[in-house]
Amino acid sequence: MKLCILDNDTIDEALVGVYGSYGAMLEKVLREAGATSWAMDCFRTEHGQYPASFADYDAVLLTGSKADSFSDAPWVVELRRRVTALLATDTKLLGVCFGHQLIALCMGAKVGRAPQGWVTGRHSYQWHAEDLAKNQREGFALLASHQDQVMELPQGARLLASSAHCPIAAYAKGNEVLCIQPHPEFVEDYSAYLLNKRRTLLGDAHYTRSMESLQHGHEGVDFAKVMLEFIQNGASRFQNAAA
């Protein structure tokens, strides 16, 4: 299998030696989930880097970003143009956080600021598609960091996960699209770094609650296995039964 990762952000320089990039973090969790022999190529969209042909890949994965998916920044506009073109093909698309939002936006759904403000720390998400995860699980505990979110389910998509703070936390469309708002690739130390960086912005109560939540672990590798299943098999079971 061959995966194209579109890396949409630059992490703080102090952390590059530990985490590398958002693309590198996603590659790491996917390999932990079982993609040990996959080829994965990473491209920096902020710098205009894209593969010569997406047709060379089994799937394209969009990382998170501090940018807004609805931004007018030239690189975001270009990314939306390319994703819109990909949606017209049979290329499999996956998105995380910003990627989840941008793909939904390109599918015609509304994306904007979350009404409750920032969602950070560990959150539990109800899983609405037991057929798409092993062990008939009812939910996933994942690490989040976002102030934007998808406001409506894209046309033809199936809701996969939700929470009180994020009604559309994951969705899929047929054999084509699989997206998730929280971060399967995050680890507690990285989440803690972001929380410390935004402590004043978040306020003491929000900060403390989010920091304490990190003590309870997360299931990023488990969700990464769902992503691998989608890329490898796709299968009609990902299709919206109501479509």
VENGIMO-V514925 format. One record per pair of residues at least 12 apart in sequence whose C-alpha atoms are under 8 Angstrom apart, sorted by the first residue. I is the first residue (numbers start at 0). GAP is how many residues later the second one is. D is the distance in whole Angstrom. If there is no record, write none. Layout:
((I:GAP:D) (I:GAP:D))
This chain:
((0:36:8) (0:37:5) (0:38:6) (0:56:8) (0:57:6) (0:231:8) (1:36:6) (1:37:5) (1:38:6) (1:39:8) (1:54:8) (1:55:5) (1:56:5) (1:57:7) (2:35:7) (2:36:6) (2:37:5) (2:38:6) (2:54:6) (2:55:6) (2:56:5) (2:57:6) (2:58:7) (3:36:6) (3:37:5) (3:38:6) (3:39:8) (3:47:8) (3:50:8) (3:53:6) (3:54:8) (3:55:6) (3:56:5) (3:57:6) (4:18:6) (4:35:7) (4:36:6) (4:37:5) (4:38:6) (4:55:6) (4:56:5) (4:57:6) (4:58:7) (5:17:7) (5:36:6) (5:37:5) (5:38:6) (5:39:6) (5:44:8) (5:54:7) (5:55:6) (5:56:5) (5:57:6) (6:14:8) (6:15:6) (6:16:5) (6:35:6) (6:36:6) (6:37:5) (6:38:6) (6:55:6) (6:56:5) (6:57:8) (7:14:8) (7:36:6) (7:37:6) (7:38:6) (7:54:7) (7:55:6) (7:56:6) (7:57:5) (8:12:8) (8:13:7) (8:35:8) (8:37:7) (8:54:8) (8:55:7) (8:56:5) (8:57:7) (8:58:8) (9:12:8) (9:55:8) (21:41:6) (21:42:7) (22:19:6) (22:40:6) (24:160:6) (24:161:7) (25:37:8) (25:158:8) (25:159:5) (26:13:7) (27:157:8) (28:155:7) (28:156:6) (28:191:7) (28:192:6) (28:195:7) (29:191:7) (29:194:6) (29:195:7) (29:198:7) (31:189:7) (32:188:5) (32:189:7) (32:191:6) (32:192:5) (32:195:8) (33:191:7) (33:194:8) (34:193:7) (44:30:7) (44:34:7) (45:29:6) (45:30:8) (46:28:8) (47:27:7) (53:37:8) (54:36:7) (57:33:7) (57:34:7) (57:173:7) (58:32:6) (58:33:5) (58:34:6) (58:35:8) (58:172:6) (59:31:7) (59:32:6) (59:33:5) (59:34:6) (60:32:6) (60:33:5) (60:34:6) (60:35:8) (60:38:8) (61:31:8) (61:32:6) (61:33:5) (61:34:6) (61:36:8) (61:37:5) (61:38:8) (62:32:6) (62:33:5) (62:34:7) (62:35:7) (62:36:5) (63:31:8) (63:32:6) (63:33:5) (63:34:4) (63:35:6) (64:32:8) (64:33:5) (64:34:8) (65:32:8) (66:31:8) (67:30:7) (67:80:7) (68:29:6) (68:30:8) (68:32:6) (68:33:5) (68:36:8) (68:42:8) (69:32:7) (69:35:8) (69:41:8) (69:42:8) (79:22:7) (79:23:8) (79:26:6) (82:20:7) (82:23:7) (83:19:8) (83:22:6) (83:23:7) (86:20:8) (86:89:8) (89:86:7) (90:85:7) (91:83:7) (91:84:5) (91:85:6) (91:139:7) (92:83:6) (92:84:5) (92:85:6) (93:83:6) (93:84:5) (93:85:5) (93:133:8) (94:83:7) (94:84:5) (94:85:6) (95:83:6) (95:84:5) (95:85:6) (95:86:7) (95:87:6) (96:49:7) (96:83:6) (96:84:4) (96:85:6) (96:86:7) (97:83:8) (98:80:8) (99:50:8) (99:70:8) (99:79:5) (99:80:6) (99:81:6) (100:47:8) (100:48:6) (100:49:6) (100:80:8) (103:46:7) (103:49:8) (103:50:6) (106:47:6) (106:48:7) (107:46:6) (107:47:7) (108:41:7) (108:42:7) (108:43:6) (108:44:6) (108:45:5) (108:46:7) (109:40:6) (109:41:5) (109:42:6) (110:37:7) (110:38:6) (110:39:5) (110:40:5) (110:41:8) (111:36:5) (111:37:6) (111:38:7) (111:39:7) (112:34:6) (112:35:4) (112:36:6) (113:33:6) (113:34:5) (113:35:6) (115:49:7) (116:30:6) (117:27:7) (117:28:6) (117:29:4) (117:30:8) (117:84:7) (118:25:6) (118:26:6) (118:27:5) (118:28:6) (118:46:7) (119:23:7) (119:24:5) (119:25:4) (119:26:7) (119:75:8) (119:90:6) (120:22:5) (120:23:5) (120:24:7) (120:70:7) (120:74:8) (120:89:4) (120:90:6) (120:92:6) (120:93:6) (121:19:7) (121:20:6) (121:21:4) (121:22:6) (121:88:7) (121:91:5) (121:92:6) (121:94:8) (121:95:8) (121:96:7) (122:18:6) (122:19:6) (122:20:6) (122:21:7) (122:90:8) (123:15:7) (123:16:6) (123:17:4) (123:18:6) (123:39:7) (124:14:5) (124:15:5) (124:16:6) (124:17:8) (124:36:6) (124:37:5) (124:38:5) (124:44:7) (125:12:6) (125:13:4) (125:14:7) (125:35:5) (125:36:5) (125:37:6) (126:12:4) (126:13:7) (126:33:6) (126:34:5) (126:35:7) (127:31:7) (127:32:5) (127:33:6) (127:34:8) (128:30:8) (128:31:6) (128:32:8) (130:106:8) (131:94:7) (131:105:7) (131:106:7) (132:93:6) (138:22:8) (139:78:8) (139:79:6) (139:83:7) (140:76:8) (140:77:5) (140:78:5) (140:79:8) (141:40:6) (141:41:7) (141:42:6) (141:76:5) (141:77:6) (141:78:6) (142:39:6) (142:40:6) (142:41:7) (142:43:6) (142:44:8) (142:45:8) (142:48:7) (142:75:7) (142:77:8) (143:37:7) (143:38:4) (143:39:6) (143:47:8) (144:37:7) (144:38:8) (144:46:8) (145:36:8) (148:17:7) (148:19:8) (148:32:7) (149:18:6) (149:19:8) (150:16:8) (150:17:7) (151:16:7) (152:15:7) (152:18:8) (155:17:6) (155:84:7) (155:87:6) (156:14:6) (156:15:5) (156:16:4) (156:17:7) (156:82:8) (156:83:6) (157:13:5) (157:14:5) (157:15:6) (157:81:7) (157:82:5) (158:12:5) (158:13:7) (159:12:7) (167:13:8) (168:12:5) (168:13:7) (171:66:7) (171:67:7) (171:68:8) (172:65:7) (172:66:6) (172:67:6) (173:60:8) (173:62:7) (173:63:8) (173:64:5) (173:65:4) (173:66:6) (174:55:8) (174:59:5) (174:60:6) (174:61:7) (174:63:6) (174:64:6) (175:58:8) (177:49:7) (177:52:8) (182:37:7) (183:35:7) (183:36:4) (183:37:7) (183:39:6) (183:40:6) (184:35:6) (184:36:8) (185:34:7) (187:26:6) (187:29:8) (190:23:8) (191:19:6) (191:22:8) (194:12:7) (194:15:8) (194:16:7))
